[in-house]
């Protein structure tokens, strides 16, 4: 079987690593695997196909920033790519993130409708069925509803538009483009997103839930000198990790929390930019984003508790990575974040309830991390082993190819 995956990035970030993990499993099983990607460098894939170039990306960004036409640029790059796909002639195409300034979704889906081959589409956020935004519940935006005015109230959110708000026309164009594909199956990592898909214009397609998985040979309890390096001996470490600390990720809750910390408590935030680091209070240690999974495993393992105050998320791998490293998780009951944790491995807190959030942190501090660690690791092995979870994709490929 020859499989082509399409994603914005290859081998970096959560979606990029998911694509390369599936790629590795396909190769191990003797299949022919390719990943087409739109930005950055390809990692862990020697058969990667770049869609366009950085100049195509820049033009697509400009079209997004000015006209709010994200997903409708990159015409030349997409036509050239489709010619390559025709020559490659894959048996099955697996879409991941088709947003990200690199591909024209109308041209892509017109082609997918013509070839009639099995298509798998993993949704990692809500962008495919909204007029603009990738997430909407935390702001109350209704630009995704079938019945509604489809005007997004978050035009400055990713993919940001600085001038026009084209969300109404975007919604109509997406709906026309993305519906009517004969052999398409949607996969979501969370039950939460699956239920939203069933209420969107994508409801005509079958939806399957396949949880994200991680590399448990890397994410495991790991010893390091992290406490010594950052002068944290004897401190209770409250950890937060994100690839981009935007409002939705709950950055403000850590800043508020810093006002209540005692001398033996310290917050560590991973994924901050230079400006954010320079403006942190003294009791928060800021670390830039890292693509080193080994370094992340060391940080997760060192922390006493992982706090994810996300206001909306699909199925955050950060929660899974923390569990695998033996560190309990506290998260708001938002999106699919709470689906990852149970009462033996952390706490699920009502969204925005800072009092309950802090009380849960103190409970873990009082009882000690060791009470949770074994069950955290066991849960990660039971539900989030990438070998098991991503093999579900291979089974789905086989079933779709046969049908």
Secondary structure, DSSP 8 states (H G I E B T S, - for coil): -EEEEEESSSSSHHHHHHHHHHHHHHHHTT-EEEEEE-SS---S-TTEEE-S-HHHHHHHHHHHHHH--TTS--HHHHHHHHHHHHHH--SEEEE----SSS--HHHHHHHHHHH--EEEEEESSSGGGSSS-S--TTTT--TT-SSS----S-TTSSS--SS---HHHHHHHHHHHHS--TTEEEEESSHHHHHHHTTSTTTTSEEEE----B-TTTSS----SHHHHTT-TT-EEEEEE-SS--GGGTHHHHHHHGGG--TTEEEEEEEE-HHHHHT--TTEEEEE----HHHHHHHHHH-SEEEE--SS-S--HHHHHHHHTT--EEEES-TTGGGG--TTTEEEE-TT-HHHHHHHHHHHHHH-THHHHHHHHHHHHHH-BHHHHHHHHHHHHHHHHH-
